[in-house]
Amino acid sequence: MTVRDLRSGSCLCGGVRFVAEGPLRDVWACHCGQCRRTSGHYWAATSVPLERLRLISDDTLAWFYSSAIARRGFCRRCGASLFRKPAGEELVAIAAGALDGPTGLQTARHIHTEDAGDYYRPEGPPPGPATGAAHLDCACLCGGVAFGLSGPAGEITACHCIQCRKLSGHYSASFDADESQLAWCRRDTLAEYRTPGGGTRGFCARCGSSLWFRSAAGEVSVEAGAVTGPTGGRLGGHIFVASKGDYYRIDDGLPQSEGW
């Protein structure tokens, strides 16, 4: 009997569930502006031929044409970034963070590294001292949500908890902000999702971009990838590394905490 290589995955809320039949391509990490805006940091994905992806539940699956050459699939209820489907190709990229359990994969490539954010390096130690940015403009990918706040971003924290990995598709990176100081320009497509821990995620209901998180205690952090220009911040450390994915290494030499 042939044993099939099946990998299950889902968004955070469970509205979208899928099974992919392997073998799966090793993970590529993409630092392009679109992937950073959508995920809130940068995106990492494996891929399979379209015929080997089976949707078990797609009640909350939405698609956004992010360009003329691709569309992105996300959960319209929790905002999880899940898929990227290139136009004219019979394959689909699957967010590595959406896969359940150990993936058995490894990160094989970093692409579009020239578009990486100013607060991190794709590999190795972080960049040098930040250049101050007195004002930060933030927006989703489609422009339906936009706001500003005082800068610079300051210390940015990477979170590797399962919740952040499911929502971002890889892992998150965010900085603290005073919610009362956010200057809203547009929030026509703003959606919120109450997480199992009592926090709230803000995302765009049209394009799926991850924007901010409000803890159960009311503390707000903004996704670094939502900033449209330089953040003036620097990645300062990693939390919940006990829950990190098995397909990547943390190699920047920054402090790590197994929990908060």
C-alpha positions in Angstrom: 0.0 0.0 0.0 1.3 3.4 -0.9 1.5 5.9 2.0 0.5 9.3 0.9 2.3 12.4 2.1 -0.6 14.6 3.3 -0.1 17.9 5.2 -3.0 19.6 6.8 -3.4 23.3 7.5 -5.8 26.1 8.4 -6.3 29.7 9.3 -6.5 30.6 12.9 -10.3 30.5 13.3 -10.7 27.3 11.3 -13.0 28.8 8.7 -10.5 27.7 6.0 -9.0 24.2 6.3 -7.0 22.4 3.6 -4.9 19.3 2.9 -1.9 19.4 0.6 -0.4 16.3 -0.9 3.4 16.2 -0.9 6.1 16.4 -1.8 6.1 20.1 -0.9 8.7 22.5 -2.2 11.0 23.8 0.5 10.1 27.3 1.8 10.9 30.5 0.1 10.9 33.7 2.2 9.7 36.7 0.2 10.5 40.3 1.3 8.7 42.2 -1.5 6.6 45.1 -0.5 3.3 43.3 -1.2 4.2 40.3 1.0 5.4 42.5 3.8 2.3 44.6 3.7 0.0 41.6 3.6 1.7 39.6 6.3 2.8 42.4 8.6 6.5 41.4 8.4 7.5 39.1 5.5 5.9 36.1 4.0 7.3 32.5 3.8 5.6 29.8 1.7 6.0 26.4 0.2 4.1 25.4 -3.0 2.4 22.5 -4.7 0.6 21.9 -8.0 -2.9 23.1 -7.7 -4.3 19.6 -8.2 -2.6 18.5 -5.0 -4.3 21.1 -2.8 -7.8 20.1 -1.4 -9.9 22.6 0.4 -11.8 20.9 3.3 -13.6 24.1 4.3 -13.5 27.4 2.5 -16.5 29.2 4.0 -14.4 32.2 4.9 -11.9 32.1 2.1 -11.5 35.4 0.2 -9.2 36.3 -2.7 -7.6 39.6 -3.6 -5.9 40.4 -6.9 -2.8 42.0 -5.5 -1.4 42.5 -9.1 -2.0 41.5 -12.7 0.1 38.3 -12.2 -1.2 36.9 -8.9 -4.1 36.8 -6.4 -3.8 36.2 -2.6 -6.1 34.0 -0.5 -6.9 34.9 3.1 -9.6 34.3 5.7 -12.1 37.1 5.8 -13.0 36.3 9.4 -9.6 36.2 11.1 -7.4 37.8 8.4 -5.0 34.9 8.2 -2.7 35.1 5.1 -2.9 31.6 3.4 -2.3 31.4 -0.3 -0.8 33.0 -3.4 -2.0 31.8 -6.8 0.1 33.0 -9.8 -2.0 33.8 -12.9 -1.6 31.2 -15.7 0.2 28.7 -13.5 -1.2 25.4 -12.2 0.4 25.8 -8.8 -0.3 27.5 -5.5 1.9 28.9 -2.8 0.9 28.0 0.8 1.9 30.0 3.8 4.3 27.8 5.9 2.8 29.2 9.1 -0.6 27.9 8.1 0.6 24.2 8.1 -0.3 22.2 11.2 2.5 20.6 13.2 6.1 20.0 12.1 6.5 20.6 8.4 9.7 18.7 7.8 10.7 21.6 5.4 13.5 24.1 5.5 13.9 27.7 4.2 15.8 27.3 0.9 15.7 30.9 -0.5 15.2 34.5 0.4 13.8 36.5 -2.5 13.3 40.2 -3.2 15.7 41.0 -0.4 16.3 44.4 -1.8 12.8 45.3 -0.6 13.3 44.2 3.0 12.2 46.5 5.7 14.8 48.8 7.3 14.4 47.2 10.7 15.8 43.8 9.9 18.1 41.9 7.6 16.8 38.8 5.7 19.7 36.8 7.2 22.3 37.3 9.8 22.7 40.2 12.3 20.3 43.2 12.2 21.3 46.5 10.6 23.1 49.3 12.5 21.5 52.2 14.3 18.2 53.4 13.1 17.5 56.6 11.2 14.8 58.5 13.0 11.4 58.9 11.3 9.3 61.6 12.9 6.0 60.4 11.3 4.9 57.0 10.1 2.4 56.4 7.4 0.6 53.0 7.6 -1.7 51.3 5.1 -3.1 48.0 3.9 -2.1 46.7 0.5 -5.3 47.9 -1.3 -5.4 51.3 0.5 -8.8 50.8 2.1 -7.3 51.3 5.5 -4.7 54.1 6.2 -3.5 55.8 9.3 -0.5 57.7 10.7 1.3 57.9 14.0 4.4 59.5 15.5 7.7 57.9 14.8 10.2 56.4 14.9 8.9 52.8 15.6 11.7 52.2 18.1 12.1 48.6 19.3 10.3 46.0 17.2 9.5 42.6 18.6 9.2 39.3 16.6 6.6 36.9 17.9 6.7 33.2 17.0 3.5 32.0 18.9 1.2 29.8 16.9 -1.5 32.5 16.8 0.9 35.0 15.1 2.3 32.4 12.8 -1.2 31.3 11.7 -2.3 34.9 11.1 0.8 36.2 9.3 1.7 33.0 7.5 5.2 33.1 9.0 5.8 35.1 12.2 4.9 38.6 13.2 7.0 41.7 14.0 5.4 44.7 15.6 6.0 47.8 17.8 4.1 49.4 20.6 1.8 52.3 19.9 -0.6 54.7 21.7 -4.0 53.9 20.1 -5.3 57.4 21.1 -2.6 58.9 18.9 -3.4 57.0 15.7 -4.6 59.5 13.0 -7.1 57.7 10.8 -7.2 58.6 7.1 -9.4 55.7 5.9 -10.9 52.7 7.6 -13.6 51.7 5.1 -12.4 48.1 4.9 -11.1 47.7 8.5 -12.2 44.4 10.1 -11.5 43.1 13.6 -11.2 39.6 14.9 -11.4 38.6 18.6 -8.6 36.0 19.2 -9.0 33.0 21.6 -6.9 34.9 24.2 -9.2 37.9 24.3 -7.1 40.2 22.1 -8.2 41.8 18.9 -6.6 41.7 15.4 -7.1 44.6 13.0 -6.9 43.7 9.3 -8.3 44.8 5.9 -11.3 42.8 4.9 -10.7 43.5 1.2 -7.0 42.6 0.8 -6.3 40.7 4.1 -3.4 42.9 5.2 -2.5 42.6 8.9 -2.4 46.0 10.6 -2.4 45.9 14.4 -3.1 43.9 17.5 -4.8 45.0 20.8 -4.2 42.8 23.8 -6.9 41.8 26.2 -5.4 44.5 28.5 -5.8 47.2 25.9 -2.2 47.5 24.8 -1.8 48.2 21.1 1.0 47.2 18.7 1.3 48.0 15.0 2.6 45.5 12.4 6.0 46.8 11.1 5.1 45.7 7.6 2.1 48.1 7.6 4.5 51.1 7.6 4.7 52.3 4.0 8.2 53.9 4.4 11.2 53.6 6.7 10.1 52.6 10.2 13.1 54.1 12.0 13.0 51.1 14.2 15.1 48.0 14.8 14.2 44.4 15.6 15.1 44.0 19.2 14.3 40.4 20.1 12.1 37.3 19.7 9.4 36.0 21.9 7.5 32.7 22.1 10.3 30.9 20.4 9.2 27.7 21.9 6.4 27.7 19.4 8.5 28.7 16.3 8.2 26.9 13.1 10.6 24.0 12.3 11.3 25.3 8.8 13.5 28.3 9.8 16.3 29.3 12.1 16.6 32.5 14.1 20.2 33.5 13.2 20.3 37.3 14.0 21.9 36.9 17.5 19.1 38.9 19.2 17.7 37.9 22.6 15.2 35.1 22.6 12.4 34.2 25.1 10.5 30.9 25.1 7.4 32.8 26.2 6.5 36.5 26.6 
